[in-house]
């Protein structure tokens, strides 16, 4: 199964290893898999906290 890739230079999504419009290399644009591992869950909690902080910053 091929994963969707993202060109960070021009912002285009593709399945190819190189961007069709600018020719730069693309990266896999997928979130990390859910895991109960404490090391991974630490980053998941930090990400969730940042999202909540950004949402509440606009309200206050």
C-alpha positions as CSV (number, residue, x, y, z in Angstrom):
1,X,0.0,0.0,0.0
2,X,1.4,3.4,-0.9
3,X,1.0,6.3,1.4
4,X,0.2,9.9,0.5
5,X,3.2,12.1,0.4
6,X,3.6,15.9,0.8
7,X,5.9,18.4,-0.9
8,X,7.0,20.8,1.8
9,X,8.3,23.3,-0.8
10,X,5.1,23.9,-2.8
11,X,2.5,22.2,-0.6
12,X,1.2,19.7,-3.1
13,X,0.0,16.1,-2.1
14,X,1.1,13.2,-4.3
15,X,2.0,9.5,-4.3
16,X,5.3,10.0,-6.1
17,X,8.7,10.3,-4.5
18,X,9.3,13.6,-6.3
19,X,7.0,16.6,-6.7
20,X,5.6,17.0,-10.2
21,X,5.6,20.8,-10.2
22,X,8.9,21.7,-8.5
23,X,10.9,18.4,-8.6
24,X,11.9,18.4,-4.9
25,X,11.6,15.2,-2.8
26,X,8.4,14.5,-0.9
27,X,7.9,13.2,2.6
28,X,5.2,10.9,4.0
29,X,2.5,12.9,5.6
30,X,0.9,10.6,8.1
31,X,0.4,10.8,11.8
32,X,2.2,8.3,14.1
33,X,0.3,5.2,15.0
34,X,-1.5,5.1,18.3
35,X,0.5,3.3,21.0
36,X,0.2,2.8,24.7
37,X,4.0,3.1,25.0
38,X,4.8,5.8,27.5
39,X,7.5,7.4,25.3
40,X,5.0,7.8,22.4
41,X,2.1,8.8,24.6
42,X,4.2,11.7,26.0
43,X,4.4,13.3,22.6
44,X,0.7,12.7,21.9
45,X,-0.3,14.4,25.2
46,X,2.0,17.4,24.4
47,X,0.4,17.7,20.9
48,X,-3.1,17.6,22.4
49,X,-2.2,20.2,25.0
50,X,-0.8,22.5,22.4
51,X,-4.0,22.2,20.3
52,X,-6.2,23.0,23.3
53,X,-4.0,25.9,24.3
54,X,-4.3,27.4,20.8
55,X,-8.1,27.1,20.9
56,X,-8.5,28.6,24.3
57,X,-6.0,31.4,23.5
58,X,-8.5,32.9,21.0
59,X,-11.4,32.6,23.4
60,X,-9.8,34.5,26.3
